[in-house]
Each structure stands twice: as structure tokens, then as C-alpha cells.
Amino acid sequence: MSLVDALNVVLAGEYAAIYAYGIVAAHVTGEQQIRALSVMADHRQQRDRLRAQIIDQGGTPVAGEALYQVPSPVTSPKQARDLACLVEDRLSGQWAAVAAASEDPAAAALTSVQCSVRATSWTGSAPIWPGSL
């Protein structure tokens, strides 16, 4: 996968994350809602940086979707936190792919780790991958 392709995959993930955090923020309250809105703002900034980076690399940034389908209904704070965890877990893998495609992988690898930490912080446990036990 080329660097531009990897960047576009993670850009699509950032669009989805922004959408998902709107849902998360609507279903949590207090400090968790403030945090969800803050993380959504971080993902918007990341989206903007990615778009610029793709253009700088001579590529064309993918467009966001008008609507995203979440994997399961979100009607409770727990389901909202689970969604945030899932989004961050998926982004972590996408950022790892950017690191693998990059000549200077440190920044993308760090972002992957940050996503993993955020995923764990929403639910209190790390996702388990097949074969990891």
C-alpha cells in the first residue's frame, strides 16, 4: 500500500470517528460528554492535517460520507463508550498501516498508540484480538 493510500484509509477513518463521536457525545453526560466533544475536535484537526498531507504528497483526499452506519444501536452510555472504543481501536490499526508505509514512521506509530490508549480509557479494557491469548 502506498503512503497516500494509507493516508486516505486513515482519513476515511477520521471522518467516521468524527461522526461516531457525535453519537457518543449525545449519549454520555458530564465529564464524559466534555471528553467526547474534545476528542471529536482532535479528530477534526487530524482530518484537516491528513487532507493537507495527502495534497502535499500529490494525492487527492477521499471525501467523507454523508451518513455512517454504526455496528450496533447506541441507546445507552455504555454502548456509547463501546462505540468510542471500537472507533479508536480501528483507527489504531489504520495509523499502524500509515507507519508501515512511511519512510519516517514515528509520528504515525505514536498516533496509533494514542488511539489504543483512548480505546482502552473508554471501556477500561483493551480489545482482544484473535490469537492474542
NORQUI-V627622 format. One record per residue. N is the residue number from 1. RES is the residue in three letters. OMEGA is omega as a letter, one per 20 degrees, with the letter a starting at -180 (NA if undefined). NEAR is the number of other ideal C-beta (glycine too) atoms within 8 Angstrom. D_LAST is the distance of its C-alpha to the last C-alpha in whole Angstrom. Layout:
BEGIN
N | RES | OMEGA | NEAR | D_LAST
N | RES | OMEGA | NEAR | D_LAST
END
This chain:
BEGIN
1 | MET | r | 7 | 29
2 | SER | r | 6 | 32
3 | LEU | a | 9 | 32
4 | VAL | r | 10 | 34
5 | ASP | r | 9 | 32
6 | ALA | r | 15 | 29
7 | LEU | r | 14 | 31
8 | ASN | r | 12 | 32
9 | VAL | a | 12 | 28
10 | VAL | r | 14 | 27
11 | LEU | r | 14 | 31
12 | ALA | r | 10 | 30
13 | GLY | r | 12 | 27
14 | GLU | r | 13 | 29
15 | TYR | a | 12 | 32
16 | ALA | r | 12 | 30
17 | ALA | r | 13 | 28
18 | ILE | r | 13 | 32
19 | TYR | a | 12 | 32
20 | ALA | a | 13 | 29
21 | TYR | r | 15 | 30
22 | GLY | r | 9 | 34
23 | ILE | r | 12 | 32
24 | VAL | a | 15 | 30
25 | ALA | r | 11 | 33
26 | ALA | a | 6 | 35
27 | HIS | r | 11 | 33
28 | VAL | a | 11 | 32
29 | THR | r | 5 | 35
30 | GLY | a | 6 | 36
31 | GLU | r | 5 | 33
32 | GLN | r | 10 | 31
33 | GLN | r | 10 | 33
34 | ILE | r | 8 | 35
35 | ARG | r | 8 | 31
36 | ALA | r | 14 | 31
37 | LEU | r | 10 | 34
38 | SER | r | 8 | 34
39 | VAL | r | 11 | 30
40 | MET | r | 14 | 32
41 | ALA | r | 8 | 35
42 | ASP | r | 8 | 32
43 | HIS | r | 12 | 31
44 | ARG | r | 9 | 35
45 | GLN | r | 8 | 36
46 | GLN | r | 10 | 33
47 | ARG | a | 12 | 34
48 | ASP | r | 8 | 37
49 | ARG | r | 8 | 36
50 | LEU | r | 13 | 34
51 | ARG | r | 10 | 37
52 | ALA | a | 8 | 40
53 | GLN | r | 9 | 37
54 | ILE | r | 14 | 37
55 | ILE | r | 10 | 41
56 | ASP | r | 6 | 41
57 | GLN | r | 9 | 39
58 | GLY | a | 5 | 42
59 | GLY | r | 9 | 40
60 | THR | r | 5 | 40
61 | PRO | r | 10 | 38
62 | VAL | r | 7 | 36
63 | ALA | r | 4 | 38
64 | GLY | r | 8 | 36
65 | GLU | r | 8 | 36
66 | ALA | a | 3 | 39
67 | LEU | r | 5 | 36
68 | TYR | r | 8 | 32
69 | GLN | r | 4 | 31
70 | VAL | a | 9 | 28
71 | PRO | r | 5 | 25
72 | SER | a | 5 | 26
73 | PRO | r | 5 | 29
74 | VAL | a | 11 | 29
75 | THR | a | 5 | 31
76 | SER | r | 7 | 30
77 | PRO | r | 9 | 29
78 | LYS | r | 6 | 25
79 | GLN | r | 12 | 25
80 | ALA | r | 15 | 27
81 | ARG | r | 13 | 24
82 | ASP | r | 10 | 21
83 | LEU | r | 14 | 23
84 | ALA | r | 16 | 24
85 | CYS | a | 13 | 20
86 | LEU | a | 11 | 19
87 | VAL | a | 14 | 22
88 | GLU | r | 14 | 21
89 | ASP | r | 12 | 18
90 | ARG | r | 10 | 20
91 | LEU | r | 14 | 22
92 | SER | r | 13 | 20
93 | GLY | r | 9 | 19
94 | GLN | r | 12 | 22
95 | TRP | r | 14 | 23
96 | ALA | r | 11 | 21
97 | ALA | r | 12 | 23
98 | VAL | r | 17 | 26
99 | ALA | a | 12 | 25
100 | ALA | a | 9 | 24
101 | ALA | a | 10 | 28
102 | SER | r | 10 | 30
103 | GLU | r | 3 | 32
104 | ASP | a | 5 | 31
105 | PRO | a | 10 | 27
106 | ALA | a | 7 | 27
107 | ALA | r | 7 | 29
108 | ALA | r | 12 | 26
109 | ALA | r | 11 | 23
110 | LEU | r | 8 | 24
111 | THR | r | 11 | 25
112 | SER | r | 15 | 21
113 | VAL | r | 9 | 20
114 | GLN | r | 8 | 23
115 | CYS | r | 13 | 21
116 | SER | r | 12 | 18
117 | VAL | r | 8 | 19
118 | ARG | r | 11 | 22
119 | ALA | a | 17 | 19
120 | THR | a | 11 | 17
121 | SER | r | 7 | 21
122 | TRP | a | 11 | 22
123 | THR | a | 9 | 19
124 | GLY | r | 5 | 18
125 | SER | r | 5 | 14
126 | ALA | r | 6 | 12
127 | PRO | r | 8 | 12
128 | ILE | r | 5 | 8
129 | TRP | r | 5 | 8
130 | PRO | r | 3 | 8
131 | GLY | a | 4 | 6
132 | SER | r | 5 | 4
133 | LEU | NA | 3 | 0
END
